[in-house]
Every structure is written in C-alpha cells, then in structure tokens.
Amino acid sequence: MSDRKKRVLIVDDEEDLTWTLAKKLSKDNDKFELITVNSGQEAINVLNQLPVDLVISDVRMPEISGLDLLVKIRETYPNTKVVIMTAYGSSDVQKEANERGCFKYIEKPFEINELRQLILDALKDEKGFRGTVADFQLSDIIQLNCLGRLTSALHIQHGDEEGYIYFQDGNIVHAETNHFEGEKAFYYIMSWEGGEFRVLRNQLPPRETIQKGWQSLLLESLRLKDESSDLAKAEIEREKRKRQRQLRRIFDRVTAAEGIKDVLVHTHAGFPIFYRGQLEGQTEEIAQLGDKISALLEGIEKAGTPLFGQHLFFWEGHFLNHTILIFQIPGEDAYVSIIGNRELNSGLVRLEMKKHLNKLKELIAD
C-alpha cells in the first residue's frame, strides 16, 4: 500500500484567496501536499495527472462551476473527496452539492483554522461502507439497487449491530435492525457512520413494512442526519464554551502575577487555541502573535537539538523590555506562551503553571 503524502487541491478563481490559503496552510506541509489552481479546467488537468485525496472548490467559477466539477470528480475519481465552498450559500446550493456527492460544505468567510481542521478531518476520515463495490457510500449502493430494479437484500454490519434493507423490483419494502423495523430501522441504518455491507441477490423480504418511495426515504434520511448533526454541533459548541470558561479560570490564577501582558495557548505551528491579554477580540493580531511565537519556538529547537535533543518542554527568555516563558503541555501538540514585562516574577508563574499543566492537557485533548 502506498505511503505517499496526502494531496489536497484548492480551486478558486480568486487568485488572492488561493495565494493566502497556500501561505497559511504551508505550515502543514508535513501532513499534506497542497496544490492551488484558479479554474475548473486547471483542476481537471491536475486530477488527470496526479492522485488527489481531497478537492476544495468554490461554486461560482467561469466555464466549469464547482458543482459541475464535483460531478466530474464523482464520475471519474470516486475515491477523491470534495468540499464545496461558496460566499453564496443557500439551502438549495447545499442540497444540490450533497445530492451530487459532496463530502462537506463550507461557507465563506471562514476561519483558516476551521478550513485547516476540515482538511485534517477529511484526510484521516475513514468513514464509509466497504463491500464488493469499493469506496461507495451506503446511499450509492441503495440507489444502484433501486435504479437497477433489483430484488435483493442489503446486509450492513456496524460494530456489534447489523441491519437489513430489502428491495423488491427496485422499491425499498422492508428494513430491520436488532431493535427496529420499517422506516425507523431504515433511518437508523442510514445514521451509521461506518461499517461493511454485502448485497444478497434475489433475496425476498420476510414482510413489507415500507410504502414510501426510495427517493423520499433517502431525502428524509439526509434531513434527519443533518438535524442530528446540528444537535451534535450544538453540544460540541456548548462543550467548547465550557472548556473556554475553565481555561479562563485557570489563567485568571496564572495571570495574577504582575506584569503579564499576553497568554497564548497554541499548537507548534502557531494556531491559537486560547488567548488572554491585551489583544482580546483582535483575531488577526492574535494569529500573527501565534506565527511569531511558532517561528521563535522552531528557532530555539533548531539551535538546541544538537546539544539537548529535539523536544522542548520549557524555555524562558529575557529581552530588553520583555520576558517570555514557553511551556509544552505534556503529550499534546500544544504550548502555553506567557509574555510579560522584564520585571515579571517568572518563578511564581512557573510554580502556578506546574499546578495546572495536567488539567490543561485534559481541557485541550481531542
């Protein structure tokens, strides 16, 4: 199996945007190779020459639109995931993108960290249903059975659960799981985020419990899945706010020492996770601070590696008017950088941070 680096292709007719995204995402070149182009035709040319794992495309482009490009990719390169981005978001555009096989949908303007996380999630995402037809989603298999007017059964294994969907002359007539049957079982199966399937040809249903047309069943399953996803996102957002409050309480104690100006929790690449200080609310300035600290961190490690090894756990620097302390959060790609006046009592800050490092690890862990 190939160990090549994952490849991401970004397509947008705005050259300034693709240039900015290429610059901002260059910090992740150890995780994926990034290619940017400015038209659908250029994207097709790249796809014809190189294997691409993920395409991120704008919707409104001259000649070949993002949705047309999506169809072309789904037909010719079914293993390539596609994310649609647009400043002209609407439920109709999203629905059309989903129906054409879109993996994700993101509206402009978006935070660079949001796009970065979407890329990382897409590249490591292993969801999907494996079977005799490789790399098809469950909805694709269902459509093949219906459009082919087959009489068959689809057996789906999802962890310890299993389910069956029965087709008769292309109509979905019955579904069952360990605990449900009929439409409820069908929607429950469609909510599963992974598993394996096999098609049982000429398998007659034990009974008929579904009368609704298959197109309506699939659309309703998408609606229910979106609704469930919205609830999950709301829960994630609540958890995120809770963690931010806990982080703020911790750093209220840490910053009780006089002279502290900025506290930034960030990844090695400089992406901000939490900020407390004089730049509150200034997103771009905080991002720039993260970039500068990341460059400093890389320089320190590069200089120190021949003497002490690669991993930096703590560093303290004194400049003409400033003191900076950098702590690694154990076991995580995360650091706490504290910037203060030259007179900052760094010993007191170190003692206070030592009390909270394990809790910080718990709060920022995935």
Kinemage of the C-alpha trace (Angstrom):
@kinemage 1
@onewidth
@group {chain A} dominant
@subgroup {mainchain}
@vectorlist {calphas} color= white
{ca met a 1} P 0.000 0.000 0.000
{ca ser a 2} L 1.383 3.463 -0.931
{ca asp a 3} L 2.786 5.651 1.848
{ca arg a 4} L 2.683 8.807 -0.259
{ca lys a 5} L 1.784 12.087 1.364
{ca lys a 6} L -1.889 13.044 1.103
{ca arg a 7} L -2.622 15.598 -1.614
{ca val a 8} L -5.128 18.491 -1.385
{ca leu a 9} L -6.263 20.593 -4.360
{ca ile a 10} L -7.891 24.018 -3.779
{ca val a 11} L -9.847 25.527 -6.698
{ca asp a 12} L -10.995 29.166 -6.704
{ca asp a 13} L -10.946 31.855 -9.401
{ca glu a 14} L -9.834 34.450 -6.810
{ca glu a 15} L -6.040 34.341 -7.036
{ca asp a 16} L -5.612 36.390 -3.843
{ca leu a 17} L -7.607 33.816 -1.900
{ca thr a 18} L -5.708 30.784 -3.214
{ca trp a 19} L -2.381 32.572 -2.557
{ca thr a 20} L -3.429 33.371 1.038
{ca leu a 21} L -4.675 29.839 1.694
{ca ala a 22} L -1.456 28.356 0.267
{ca lys a 23} L 0.618 30.597 2.543
{ca lys a 24} L -1.452 29.939 5.686
{ca leu a 25} L -1.648 26.181 5.138
{ca ser a 26} L 2.034 25.795 4.270
{ca lys a 27} L 2.720 25.081 7.969
{ca asp a 28} L 1.029 21.697 7.439
{ca asn a 29} L 3.247 20.556 4.570
{ca asp a 30} L 4.398 17.681 6.764
{ca lys a 31} L 0.801 16.402 6.792
{ca phe a 32} L -0.331 17.026 3.213
{ca glu a 33} L 0.816 18.430 -0.125
{ca leu a 34} L -1.200 21.475 -1.217
{ca ile a 35} L -1.878 22.479 -4.824
{ca thr a 36} L -3.892 25.581 -5.781
{ca val a 37} L -5.437 26.410 -9.162
{ca asn a 38} L -7.780 29.127 -10.397
{ca ser a 39} L -10.238 27.329 -12.686
{ca gly a 40} L -12.184 24.121 -13.015
{ca gln a 41} L -10.253 23.156 -16.162
{ca glu a 42} L -6.924 23.558 -14.355
{ca ala a 43} L -8.287 21.330 -11.600
{ca ile a 44} L -9.243 18.628 -14.130
{ca asn a 45} L -5.751 18.838 -15.661
{ca val a 46} L -4.185 18.249 -12.243
{ca leu a 47} L -6.551 15.369 -11.483
{ca asn a 48} L -5.692 13.742 -14.816
{ca gln a 49} L -2.006 13.753 -13.896
{ca leu a 50} L -1.861 13.189 -10.129
{ca pro a 51} L -3.814 11.252 -7.497
{ca val a 52} L -5.652 13.773 -5.284
{ca asp a 53} L -7.240 12.841 -1.954
{ca leu a 54} L -9.290 15.992 -1.369
{ca val a 55} L -10.576 18.792 -3.606
{ca ile a 56} L -11.847 22.055 -2.095
{ca ser a 57} L -13.702 24.051 -4.746
{ca asp a 58} L -15.560 27.335 -4.993
{ca val a 59} L -19.064 27.119 -6.520
{ca arg a 60} L -19.170 30.168 -8.774
{ca met a 61} L -16.383 29.962 -11.360
{ca pro a 62} L -16.392 30.725 -15.092
{ca glu a 63} L -16.726 27.899 -17.638
{ca ile a 64} L -16.771 24.988 -15.172
{ca ser a 65} L -18.659 25.626 -11.925
{ca gly a 66} L -17.806 23.965 -8.645
{ca leu a 67} L -20.916 21.772 -8.853
{ca asp a 68} L -20.036 20.650 -12.388
{ca leu a 69} L -16.514 19.903 -11.215
{ca leu a 70} L -17.986 17.907 -8.332
{ca val a 71} L -19.976 15.723 -10.771
{ca lys a 72} L -16.896 15.186 -12.948
{ca ile a 73} L -14.823 14.119 -9.932
{ca arg a 74} L -17.517 11.768 -8.615
{ca glu a 75} L -17.776 10.116 -12.040
{ca thr a 76} L -14.059 9.839 -12.816
{ca tyr a 77} L -12.318 9.853 -9.433
{ca pro a 78} L -14.771 8.337 -6.926
{ca asn a 79} L -12.062 7.990 -4.244
{ca thr a 80} L -11.459 11.754 -4.183
{ca lys a 81} L -13.459 13.652 -1.574
{ca val a 82} L -14.858 17.071 -2.470
{ca val a 83} L -15.552 20.050 -0.215
{ca ile a 84} L -17.653 22.857 -1.672
{ca met a 85} L -17.031 26.441 -0.515
{ca thr a 86} L -19.052 29.481 -1.530
{ca ala a 87} L -19.945 33.010 -0.497
{ca tyr a 88} L -23.394 32.448 -1.991
{ca gly a 89} L -24.611 29.879 0.495
{ca ser a 90} L -28.193 28.735 0.457
{ca ser a 91} L -30.080 25.611 1.399
{ca asp a 92} L -30.657 24.917 -2.321
{ca val a 93} L -26.936 25.066 -3.131
{ca gln a 94} L -26.120 22.873 -0.139
{ca lys a 95} L -28.817 20.358 -1.076
{ca glu a 96} L -27.594 20.199 -4.670
{ca ala a 97} L -23.983 19.759 -3.529
{ca asn a 98} L -25.000 16.951 -1.177
{ca glu a 99} L -27.024 15.206 -3.870
{ca arg a 100} L -24.033 15.304 -6.216
{ca gly a 101} L -21.816 13.580 -3.656
{ca cys a 102} L -20.221 16.478 -1.783
{ca phe a 103} L -18.220 15.356 1.286
{ca lys a 104} L -18.554 18.659 3.177
{ca tyr a 105} L -19.867 22.173 2.602
{ca ile a 106} L -18.283 25.379 3.990
{ca glu a 107} L -19.458 28.967 3.592
{ca lys a 108} L -17.227 31.983 3.111
{ca pro a 109} L -15.977 33.798 5.043
{ca phe a 110} L -14.447 31.082 7.191
{ca glu a 111} L -11.643 30.990 9.722
{ca ile a 112} L -8.412 29.491 8.371
{ca asn a 113} L -8.338 27.186 11.408
{ca glu a 114} L -11.817 25.936 10.501
{ca leu a 115} L -10.687 25.043 6.979
{ca arg a 116} L -7.451 23.515 8.282
{ca gln a 117} L -9.348 21.265 10.712
{ca leu a 118} L -11.811 20.280 7.974
{ca ile a 119} L -8.874 19.222 5.766
{ca leu a 120} L -7.229 17.205 8.530
{ca asp a 121} L -10.538 15.518 9.406
{ca ala a 122} L -11.217 14.695 5.752
{ca leu a 123} L -7.762 13.216 5.204
{ca lys a 124} L -7.945 10.957 8.240
{ca asp a 125} L -11.654 10.204 7.829
{ca glu a 126} L -12.222 6.509 7.337
{ca lys a 127} L -15.978 6.546 7.318
{ca gly a 128} L -17.743 4.698 4.556
{ca phe a 129} L -19.169 1.302 3.803
{ca arg a 130} L -16.860 -1.359 2.466
{ca gly a 131} L -18.068 -4.205 0.327
{ca thr a 132} L -17.800 -5.825 -3.080
{ca val a 133} L -18.162 -2.380 -4.643
{ca ala a 134} L -15.181 -0.410 -3.334
{ca asp a 135} L -15.410 3.152 -1.964
{ca phe a 136} L -19.156 3.589 -2.440
{ca gln a 137} L -21.293 5.216 0.211
{ca leu a 138} L -24.350 3.359 1.505
{ca ser a 139} L -26.703 5.745 -0.330
{ca asp a 140} L -24.897 4.904 -3.604
{ca ile a 141} L -25.486 1.187 -3.098
{ca ile a 142} L -29.155 1.802 -2.326
{ca gln a 143} L -29.577 3.863 -5.497
{ca leu a 144} L -27.907 1.148 -7.587
{ca asn a 145} L -30.384 -1.417 -6.265
{ca cys a 146} L -33.351 0.884 -6.876
{ca leu a 147} L -32.344 2.152 -10.306
{ca gly a 148} L -31.493 -1.407 -11.364
{ca arg a 149} L -34.994 -2.516 -10.243
{ca leu a 150} L -33.403 -5.353 -8.276
{ca thr a 151} L -34.939 -7.778 -5.850
{ca ser a 152} L -32.279 -8.169 -3.196
{ca ala a 153} L -31.272 -7.516 0.387
{ca leu a 154} L -28.514 -5.304 1.678
{ca his a 155} L -26.848 -6.596 4.838
{ca ile a 156} L -24.990 -3.914 6.830
{ca gln a 157} L -22.664 -4.631 9.745
{ca his a 158} L -21.914 -1.689 12.044
{ca gly a 159} L -19.813 -2.692 15.042
{ca asp a 160} L -21.947 -5.045 17.114
{ca glu a 161} L -25.107 -4.023 15.252
{ca glu a 162} L -26.444 -5.310 11.978
{ca gly a 163} L -29.275 -4.309 9.711
{ca tyr a 164} L -31.046 -5.364 6.524
{ca ile a 165} L -32.674 -3.301 3.785
{ca tyr a 166} L -34.869 -5.270 1.364
{ca phe a 167} L -35.622 -4.293 -2.243
{ca gln a 168} L -38.355 -5.686 -4.475
{ca asp a 169} L -38.318 -4.637 -8.147
{ca gly a 170} L -36.285 -1.585 -7.148
{ca asn a 171} L -38.563 -0.476 -4.312
{ca ile a 172} L -37.471 -0.428 -0.671
{ca val a 173} L -40.121 -2.554 1.028
{ca his a 174} L -38.629 -3.525 4.380
{ca ala a 175} L -35.799 -2.706 6.785
{ca glu a 176} L -34.867 -4.161 10.138
{ca thr a 177} L -32.174 -3.913 12.802
{ca asn a 178} L -31.709 -5.552 16.200
{ca his a 179} L -34.332 -3.248 17.725
{ca phe a 180} L -36.312 -1.572 14.911
{ca glu a 181} L -38.095 -2.335 11.676
{ca gly a 182} L -39.718 -0.404 8.847
{ca glu a 183} L -38.895 3.262 8.199
{ca lys a 184} L -37.459 3.697 11.676
{ca ala a 185} L -34.955 0.914 11.009
{ca phe a 186} L -34.053 2.408 7.610
{ca tyr a 187} L -33.342 5.856 9.085
{ca tyr a 188} L -31.393 4.282 11.925
{ca ile a 189} L -29.181 2.352 9.487
{ca met a 190} L -28.613 5.496 7.428
{ca ser a 191} L -27.340 7.296 10.539
{ca trp a 192} L -24.457 4.823 10.945
{ca glu a 193} L -21.074 6.383 10.215
{ca gly a 194} L -19.169 3.291 9.138
{ca gly a 195} L -19.396 -0.415 8.587
{ca glu a 196} L -19.397 -3.138 5.959
{ca phe a 197} L -22.083 -4.283 3.564
{ca arg a 198} L -22.856 -7.163 1.242
{ca val a 199} L -25.607 -7.493 -1.343
{ca leu a 200} L -27.732 -10.662 -1.225
{ca arg a 201} L -29.155 -11.186 -4.716
{ca asn a 202} L -32.720 -12.414 -5.240
{ca gln a 203} L -33.441 -12.276 -1.503
{ca leu a 204} L -37.160 -11.810 -0.876
{ca pro a 205} L -38.350 -9.657 2.058
{ca pro a 206} L -39.868 -11.502 5.043
{ca arg a 207} L -42.654 -8.881 5.082
{ca glu a 208} L -43.452 -5.425 3.716
{ca thr a 209} L -43.256 -2.558 6.218
{ca ile a 210} L -42.326 0.410 3.956
{ca gln a 211} L -44.556 2.076 1.365
{ca lys a 212} L -42.703 5.372 0.872
{ca gly a 213} L -40.696 5.856 -2.354
{ca trp a 214} L -36.942 5.357 -2.156
{ca gln a 215} L -36.117 8.960 -3.191
{ca ser a 216} L -38.280 10.285 -0.349
{ca leu a 217} L -36.667 7.851 2.092
{ca leu a 218} L -33.160 8.995 1.149
{ca leu a 219} L -34.063 12.690 1.337
{ca glu a 220} L -35.691 12.214 4.739
{ca ser a 221} L -32.651 10.284 5.982
{ca leu a 222} L -30.426 13.187 4.910
{ca arg a 223} L -32.690 15.656 6.699
{ca leu a 224} L -32.645 13.596 9.898
{ca lys a 225} L -28.886 13.195 9.677
{ca asp a 226} L -28.436 16.948 9.242
{ca glu a 227} L -30.745 17.559 12.188
{ca ser a 228} L -28.760 15.118 14.302
{ca ser a 229} L -25.543 16.751 13.133
{ca asp a 230} L -26.866 20.179 14.146
{ca leu a 231} L -27.632 18.851 17.631
{ca ala a 232} L -24.163 17.319 17.829
{ca lys a 233} L -22.599 20.606 16.718
{ca ala a 234} L -24.590 22.480 19.368
{ca glu a 235} L -23.355 20.032 22.003
{ca ile a 236} L -19.778 20.450 20.779
{ca glu a 237} L -20.180 24.226 20.938
{ca arg a 238} L -21.503 24.011 24.498
{ca glu a 239} L -18.560 21.810 25.471
{ca lys a 240} L -16.177 24.234 23.790
{ca arg a 241} L -17.612 27.185 25.745
{ca lys a 242} L -17.357 25.173 28.957
{ca arg a 243} L -13.703 24.405 28.298
{ca gln a 244} L -13.008 28.041 27.454
{ca arg a 245} L -14.513 29.093 30.798
{ca gln a 246} L -12.336 26.549 32.608
{ca leu a 247} L -9.256 27.749 30.753
{ca arg a 248} L -10.105 31.331 31.656
{ca arg a 249} L -10.408 30.412 35.346
{ca ile a 250} L -7.007 28.698 35.261
{ca phe a 251} L -5.330 31.645 33.603
{ca asp a 252} L -7.038 34.090 35.958
{ca arg a 253} L -4.890 32.466 38.628
{ca val a 254} L -1.770 32.272 36.477
{ca thr a 255} L -2.035 35.925 35.401
{ca ala a 256} L -2.443 37.115 38.990
{ca ala a 257} L 1.304 37.737 38.832
{ca glu a 258} L 2.007 41.357 37.959
{ca gly a 259} L 3.472 42.269 34.595
{ca ile a 260} L 1.819 39.644 32.353
{ca lys a 261} L 0.664 41.054 29.006
{ca asp a 262} L -0.296 38.033 26.913
{ca val a 263} L -1.128 34.377 27.485
{ca leu a 264} L -1.478 32.250 24.355
{ca val a 265} L -2.246 28.538 24.164
{ca his a 266} L -1.220 27.385 20.684
{ca thr a 267} L -0.033 24.481 18.557
{ca his a 268} L 3.579 24.086 17.468
{ca ala a 269} L 2.569 25.664 14.137
{ca gly a 270} L 1.221 28.700 15.998
{ca phe a 271} L -2.532 28.138 15.598
{ca pro a 272} L -4.250 29.809 18.593
{ca ile a 273} L -6.330 27.617 20.923
{ca phe a 274} L -6.935 30.152 23.708
{ca tyr a 275} L -5.861 33.742 24.306
{ca arg a 276} L -5.959 36.067 27.295
{ca gly a 277} L -4.455 39.546 27.253
{ca gln a 278} L -4.259 42.939 25.623
{ca leu a 279} L -5.229 41.668 22.147
{ca glu a 280} L -8.659 40.310 23.191
{ca gly a 281} L -11.036 40.260 20.201
{ca gln a 282} L -8.314 41.048 17.627
{ca thr a 283} L -8.319 37.754 15.732
{ca glu a 284} L -5.742 38.649 13.071
{ca glu a 285} L -3.301 40.118 15.600
{ca ile a 286} L -3.600 37.014 17.799
{ca ala a 287} L -2.936 34.802 14.741
{ca gln a 288} L 0.155 36.895 13.916
{ca leu a 289} L 1.368 36.539 17.510
{ca gly a 290} L 0.985 32.761 17.156
{ca asp a 291} L 3.035 32.825 13.934
{ca lys a 292} L 5.840 34.794 15.613
{ca ile a 293} L 5.965 32.524 18.659
{ca ser a 294} L 5.971 29.465 16.379
{ca ala a 295} L 8.972 30.878 14.491
{ca leu a 296} L 10.721 31.532 17.816
{ca leu a 297} L 9.941 28.005 19.002
{ca glu a 298} L 11.337 26.478 15.813
{ca gly a 299} L 14.493 28.569 16.138
{ca ile a 300} L 15.016 27.522 19.759
{ca glu a 301} L 14.556 23.836 18.918
{ca lys a 302} L 16.820 24.046 15.883
{ca ala a 303} L 19.584 25.646 17.949
{ca gly a 304} L 19.110 23.347 20.941
{ca thr a 305} L 18.690 19.975 19.240
{ca pro a 306} L 22.430 19.234 18.717
{ca leu a 307} L 23.027 19.818 22.427
{ca phe a 308} L 19.900 18.662 24.193
{ca gly a 309} L 17.701 16.676 21.787
{ca gln a 310} L 14.632 17.610 19.803
{ca his a 311} L 11.863 18.079 22.369
{ca leu a 312} L 11.453 21.371 24.220
{ca phe a 313} L 9.458 21.203 27.460
{ca phe a 314} L 10.141 24.668 28.867
{ca trp a 315} L 12.005 27.776 27.763
{ca glu a 316} L 12.472 31.189 29.355
{ca gly a 317} L 13.803 34.212 27.507
{ca his a 318} L 14.660 37.698 28.743
{ca phe a 319} L 14.763 40.570 26.290
{ca leu a 320} L 15.370 44.275 26.824
{ca asn a 321} L 11.808 45.037 27.895
{ca his a 322} L 10.084 41.663 27.871
{ca thr a 323} L 10.148 38.195 29.368
{ca ile a 324} L 8.664 35.180 27.600
{ca leu a 325} L 8.026 31.726 29.034
{ca ile a 326} L 7.045 28.775 26.832
{ca phe a 327} L 5.634 25.584 28.397
{ca gln a 328} L 4.776 22.428 26.489
{ca ile a 329} L 1.508 20.798 27.558
{ca pro a 330} L 2.513 17.154 28.218
{ca gly a 331} L 1.681 14.710 25.454
{ca glu a 332} L -0.063 17.280 23.254
{ca asp a 333} L 0.831 19.398 20.236
{ca ala a 334} L 0.151 22.423 22.409
{ca tyr a 335} L 2.125 25.071 24.236
{ca val a 336} L 1.436 27.911 26.649
{ca ser a 337} L 3.374 31.085 25.895
{ca ile a 338} L 3.325 33.811 28.537
{ca ile a 339} L 4.676 37.254 27.681
{ca gly a 340} L 5.279 39.893 30.321
{ca asn a 341} L 7.394 42.836 31.413
{ca arg a 342} L 11.129 42.471 32.060
{ca glu a 343} L 10.384 42.507 35.809
{ca leu a 344} L 7.913 39.600 35.623
{ca asn a 345} L 8.352 37.151 38.504
{ca ser a 346} L 8.891 34.109 36.280
{ca gly a 347} L 9.487 31.789 39.243
{ca leu a 348} L 5.988 32.492 40.581
{ca val a 349} L 4.475 31.916 37.135
{ca arg a 350} L 6.335 28.596 36.769
{ca leu a 351} L 5.069 27.379 40.134
{ca glu a 352} L 1.479 28.295 39.225
{ca met a 353} L 1.723 26.704 35.771
{ca lys a 354} L 3.108 23.479 37.244
{ca lys a 355} L -0.155 23.095 39.195
{ca his a 356} L -2.290 23.307 36.079
{ca leu a 357} L -0.440 21.543 33.240
{ca asn a 358} L -2.277 18.233 33.671
{ca lys a 359} L -5.660 19.994 33.750
{ca leu a 360} L -4.715 21.958 30.637
{ca lys a 361} L -3.865 18.662 28.904
{ca glu a 362} L -7.347 17.367 29.786
{ca leu a 363} L -9.070 20.537 28.515
{ca ile a 364} L -7.389 20.722 25.115
{ca ala a 365} L -7.271 16.999 24.340
{ca asp a 366} L -9.407 15.924 21.334
